[in-house]
Amino acid sequence: LERLAPPLGSLLGQGPRILFPDPGSTLLPDPEGRISVRTRCPAAPCTLYINGRESPAGDHFVPPAPGFYTISLVDANGESATSRVEVREP
């Protein structure tokens, strides 16, 4: 089946959102090597993915190396939000 219209939650601005980091951001890890992620997910549970792999922590990830990362958030309804960022060495 093909979806012909976006989900209603997306139209109303009620779907999942990645509040930080913004798409296209260039980031430096914190002293523990983490990148913080802030999300809004009205249809819990939500799952955070980094480069297509589920992240064990819902509020951060630890990049193994500098480079580009795709952060995705998927809610219980299957709606999603994505942000692609660059991580540089501190």
C-alpha positions in Angstrom: 0.0 0.0 0.0 1.1 3.5 -0.6 0.4 6.4 1.8 -1.2 9.2 -0.2 -1.3 11.8 2.6 0.9 12.5 5.6 -0.3 11.1 8.9 -2.8 13.4 10.7 -0.4 14.0 13.6 2.2 15.4 11.2 -0.4 17.8 9.7 -1.3 19.1 13.1 2.3 19.4 14.2 1.8 16.7 16.9 4.1 14.0 15.6 7.5 13.2 17.1 10.1 16.0 16.9 13.8 16.2 17.4 14.3 19.5 19.3 18.1 19.2 19.4 20.3 18.9 17.4 18.9 20.8 14.5 19.4 19.3 11.0 22.8 20.4 9.5 24.3 21.1 12.9 28.0 20.6 13.6 28.6 19.2 17.1 31.4 18.4 19.5 30.9 15.6 22.0 30.7 16.5 25.7 33.7 15.5 28.0 32.2 11.9 28.3 32.1 11.6 24.5 28.3 12.0 24.3 26.0 14.0 21.9 22.8 15.1 23.7 19.5 14.6 21.9 16.3 16.3 23.0 13.0 15.0 21.6 9.2 15.5 21.9 7.1 12.3 21.5 3.4 12.6 22.1 2.7 9.0 21.0 4.9 7.0 23.3 6.8 4.8 23.3 9.3 6.3 21.0 12.5 4.8 19.7 15.7 6.7 18.9 17.8 5.4 16.0 21.4 6.5 15.1 22.3 5.7 11.6 19.5 3.1 11.5 20.4 1.3 14.7 18.4 1.6 17.9 20.1 3.7 20.5 20.2 2.2 24.0 19.9 5.7 25.6 17.0 7.9 24.6 18.7 11.2 25.4 22.1 10.9 23.9 24.5 8.8 21.8 28.2 8.2 21.8 29.6 8.5 18.3 32.4 6.0 17.7 34.2 8.5 15.4 33.9 11.9 13.8 31.5 12.0 10.8 28.0 12.4 9.7 25.1 10.8 11.7 21.4 10.5 11.0 19.3 10.7 14.1 15.7 9.3 13.8 12.8 9.2 16.2 9.9 6.9 15.6 6.7 6.9 17.7 4.2 4.3 18.5 2.1 5.3 15.4 5.1 4.8 13.0 5.5 8.5 12.5 9.1 9.8 12.5 11.4 12.8 12.6 15.0 12.9 11.3 18.0 15.1 11.8 21.4 14.7 10.0 24.3 16.2 11.9 28.1 16.3 11.7 30.2 15.3 14.7 33.7 16.6 15.0 36.6 15.8 17.3 36.7 18.0 20.4 
